[in-house]
Amino acid sequence: MGILKRSKEEIVFEPIAHGPFSGSIIAEVFDTSGETAMSCGIHEIPASLTIVEKAPVDDVLYILEGEIDIESDGVSKTYRAGDFAYLRAGERQQYTVKDRVKHIYVCYPGNWKEGE
């Protein structure tokens, strides 16, 4: 495989229809098809409260726009544009978005959809 590239024309946002983040939109840049060990994309979440009882993957988020409060393993922090978050697999996570947030995510392994 070597190296992969996705051009901006290939990046398409689609609604998430089921699972904890239903109602949000996502553009999977490197998806869960098995082509890569990790997955990466852009996720936009409207005002909402989302609970993931047991996170299926380790996740790194980079906040592009907006603000999000994330509680994981009993610790709550607020993230704004320019901030990074690291979230561990296996933990209960709560996401609170007051208005809207847009972030880049990178997760490992790339099978996050298996946790839906």
N, C-alpha and C positions, 0 to 999 in steps of 0.2 A: 504494500500500500504506500509506504513512504510518507507522502505529504498530501494533505487535503486542503482544498480551498472552497469557500462559499462566497459568491459575489453578493452584493447588496440586493441585486435583482432576484436572487434565489430565496431571499428571506421573506417569508410570508406569515403574517399573524393569523392564527385560527383560534376559535373559541374552544375552551375546555368544557366539555359537555357533562362530565361526571367526575366523581372524586371530590376531595376536600376543596380544591380550587375551582370548582365549576363556577361559571360566570366570569372568569378572567380570560385573558387571551395570551397566547404563547406563540413564539416563533422559534421552532427548534432548529438551531444552526447545525449542530452535530447531534443527531437524534439517537434513539434507543434501538436502532435497527440491527445493531451488532457490528456495524462497520468500525466503530471506535469503542474503547473500553470506558471512556467518559462521555458524558453528554453536556451540551452547552446550548444556551439559547437566551432569548429575551422574554421576560414575563411581565405583563402589566396586570395589576390587581386593582379593582375598584374598591371603594369604601366597603369594608367587610371585617368580620371576625372569622378566622379560619383556624381550626384545630386539627393537627395531625397527631394521632395517638402514638404512633411509633414511626419515626422518620425512616424511610427505607434505604437512604443513601447519605453519605457525607456531602455537604453542600457548601459552596463558596458563593456568596452574593456580592455584587457590586451595584450600589444604588445609583441609578442614572437620574431619576426625577422623583420628587415627592418624599414621603416619610412613612416609615413602618416601625411599629413596636413589635419586637420578637421576644417571646418568653420561651426559654429552653432550659430544662433541668432546674427549674425553680429560679432562674435568673432572667430578668427582663431588661432589655436595652432598646433605646431608640436609635434608628439609623436614618440618615438623611443623604441627599445627593453627595457623592464623593466618598461615602463610607463603605467599608467591606464588612461582611459578616461570615463567620465560619460556624457551621451547624453540624453536629455529630449525628450519625445514623443511630437509630435505636431509641432516641429520646422523644418525649412528648414535646411538641412545639405548638405555640399559639402565635398567630400573626394578626395584628390589629392595624388596619389601614383606615385612617380617618377620612381621607379624600381619595387619593389614588397614588400608587407607587409603580415605578417601572424599574426593573433591575435586570442585570445580566446574571445568569447562574451557570456554574460549572459543577457537575456532580459526578461522584464516583462511588460505586460502579455506575455505568450509564443506564441502569435498568430501573429508574425511579418510577416508571409507570406500573411496575409490578406491585407497588404499595398502594395503588388506588383501590 
